[in-house]
Amino acid sequence: MRLSDLISETFHSLTSNKVRSGLTILGIVVGIASVIAMLGIGAGAQKSIEDSVQAAGSNILTIMPSSPGGGGGFRSSASSVQSLTSEDAAALAELPLVSGAAPEAQGAGQIVTKSENANASIIGATPAYQTVKGLTVKWGTFLSDRNNKTSAQVIVLGSTLAEDLFGTDVDPTGQQIRSGSMLLTIVGVLEEKGTSGFTNVDSSAIIPLTTLQRYVTGSEYLSTITITVTDEAQMTAAEDSVTALLLSRHGISDSTQADFRIMNMADLLSSITTITGTFTALLAAIAGISLLVGGIGIMNMMLTTVTERTREIGLRKAIGADDNVISMQFLAESVVLTLLGGAIGIALGWVIAVVVANLLSMSAVVSLDAILLAAGVCAFIGVVFGYYPARRAAAMSPIEALRYQ
């Protein structure tokens, strides 16, 4: 049989019963669309989380207060424990593997202008905070050492907070705003940064650390100390050095009684990648069950078709068609059904992934590998689930087939 005849016969057979063909294709469409959507959304979520962690820097160690003896169990929140000081940060900055250390304390308050107000996180920081966090100033300057030494009432606004208070593309430097009892002069506005680790700098206000400690928290203790490591390959060694130094400074001989804990961003990124990858694979496996159901649907349809076309098969064999020709025709119909359903499923799954990702404020990542995998699975299903009906048709006796009513 010529290829053109095979294509023509396949098209005629599938279009002669459009409803049944459509319902059979639907099973494959649902399965492939589910797999593509799950893989796309999962990969997009993984990328979004990785980008968020990497925005903070994969060579970052974050040190937080912790209840002594917390071990691997429950630990009190950083806000309820006081153990880190600016002196600790200064000592950490001198370690060989540390390129920068930024002490940080946090509070919250209402920022008030002449016509607007907004609730915001207020971060107390030193000039090192800009370098460690990778912040860029859009207007004005960042905090200076002199601001910290004098507990100056100055403030740097995140991009979103500045826009909420003063409008888009307005330079507010030099203007004064009020927060609690403080009358603060705006010295700078930051470029958009996005979420950096667990802090949204864009919606925050940054004031000198000593100013926050004096006028807001009334405490000399820190919320966190963030340090940058000179070589990302030395993260574990740097963490060990930090641990040893802080244990020594705090007079603690047993590391299980440490009054601090260290978050290694490189380890966090690795753990997140593993977890999201496993979760995505699990979702894809669950969606793959739909493909099995779709394959069974195709086999069922093809067996029904073989039964309906028994006399046609007998006539073809009677006039000289051999077993391979009969088998090839029914197998071609099965493969065309699955590939057509796969093509529609890939397109539909892509659309679903993009729509859901947009609703979750992230981007879908549908890779070429996922598309090729889906296409390969479709071809495999078409051959596997179409083989038995095709061989059954080819094995029919022409005499018995012509007698079939």
Number of C-alpha atoms within 10 A of each C-alpha: 12 8 8 9 11 17 15 11 15 19 14 12 16 18 12 10 11 11 11 13 17 14 15 24 24 21 23 31 28 23 29 34 29 28 31 29 31 27 29 28 27 25 21 20 22 22 18 16 18 17 16 17 21 17 16 21 20 20 20 27 25 18 24 22 25 25 20 18 16 16 14 7 6 10 17 12 12 18 15 10 19 18 20 24 18 20 12 19 22 14 14 24 18 12 16 11 21 22 16 21 28 24 26 24 25 20 16 15 15 14 21 17 15 10 7 11 17 16 15 18 20 25 23 26 23 25 18 18 22 16 14 20 20 13 17 15 17 15 17 16 15 26 24 13 12 12 20 21 13 11 18 19 20 23 27 27 29 26 23 21 23 25 18 13 20 16 12 11 9 12 17 20 17 13 11 17 19 17 19 11 8 14 14 19 18 24 20 24 29 25 17 16 19 17 16 19 20 9 13 14 26 21 23 20 26 26 28 30 26 25 23 26 19 13 14 19 17 11 14 16 19 28 23 24 23 22 27 24 25 16 12 15 11 13 23 15 12 23 21 12 17 23 19 14 16 19 18 11 12 14 10 15 11 9 14 12 15 22 22 25 19 18 14 18 20 20 13 14 18 11 12 16 17 13 13 17 16 13 16 21 16 14 16 21 15 15 21 19 14 20 25 16 14 26 27 18 19 28 22 16 19 25 19 12 17 19 17 13 15 21 19 16 22 22 16 16 21 15 9 9 15 14 16 13 18 21 20 17 20 28 24 20 24 29 22 21 24 32 23 16 25 29 19 19 28 26 17 19 26 24 17 20 26 21 17 16 20 12 10 12 11 17 20 28 22 22 13 9 9 16 20 12 15 22 21 14 18 27 18 16 24 23 20 16 23 28 21 17 25 27 17 16 25 24 15 16 14 20 13 11 20 17 10 14 7
